[in-house]
C-alpha cells in the first residue's frame, strides 16, 4: 500500500488502514490471560494476597477474614443509606400526591365559581342544565343526598387531577432533550426511583460471585490448610506455607479441584474426596461426619494454559459504525 493511499482521507468510505486505526479506539477488546495473571487458589478474592485467616463463602470463594468482614460491613452501611433514601422518596411522593389533590380541589372550586358566573365552558354548562331540567310546569324539588354529593365531588377531583397530569405531560413534551443530563437524554430508559424494598438491595452479596449470591457472617466457613512438614527448616525468608492434601500428601495448586469440609474446615483434593471422603461421608483428618451438603468445591481461576476457567479479559467499548 502506497503512502498516498494511507493519507487519502477525502474518500466517502474508510480504507483498510483507516479501519485498522479506528479499531484501536473502538469496539470490544479481548486479551488472553497467562499463568502469571491467574490468582492462586489460596489467595483472597478481594486483596489478591495470600489469605490471612482464610474463610470461604457457600460458593467456595476464599477471602481473608478481615477483608470479608470489612466488605460485609460496608454493604450493610450502604443498605441502610438506601433504606433511608427510600423512606425519603416515599415521603416526597406522598407530599406530591397531597399537593396534586389540593390543586385538583382548587381547580374544581374555580370551575364551579366560573359556572355560577356564566363563565364556565359550554360542556359543563350543558351537563348542569340537563341535570336540572325537568318537565315544564312542574316545581323542582331540592333533595340533599350527602353520599351523592361526596361521590360527585370525588369524581370531579379525579377528573381535575387527570387534567392536571395531562397538562404536565404536554409541557414535558415541548421541552427539548438535554444531552448533558442523563434523565433528559433521548435514550434515557430508567425505571425511576425505587418504589419498594424489592427495588433495592437489602441483603449483603458476595462481591466476586457470578451470578451474585447472598453472603453473611453465618455463611463464612473457616479454611484450614494442611501444611507441608519439612525435615529441615527452610532458608527462605517467606513465611507462606505450602498446603498439601492430608490424605495423599500431594501439593495443592490451581490445576487440582479442591473440596472444603464445612464443619471442620479441612481441604482435600478431588481424588481423595471421590475415593475416601464421599463413600465414608467422614473427614479423613478429624473423622467428622460429612453429609453431601457439607462439602463445598473451592473456586479457582484456572492455570492459564487450559481453555477452561476465567482465562480471558474483556473490555467493552463503543462500537464503530463506518
Secondary structure, 3 states (H helix, E strand, C coil): CCHHHHHCCCCCCCCHHHHHHHHCCCCCEEEECCHHHCCCCCECCCCCCECCCEEECCCCCEEEHHHHHHHHHHHHHHHHHHHHHHHHHHHHHHHHHHHHHHHHHHHHHHHHHHHHCCCCCHHHHHHHHHHHCCCCCCCCCCCCCHHHHHHHHHHHHHHHHHHHHHHHHHHHHCCCCCCCCHHHCCCCCCCCCCCCHHHCCCCCECCCCCCCCECCHHHCEECECEECCCCCCCCCCCCCCCEECCCCCCECCCCCCEEEECCCCEEEEHHHHHHHHHHHCECCCCCCECCHHHEEECCCCCCCCCCCCCCEEEECCCCCCC
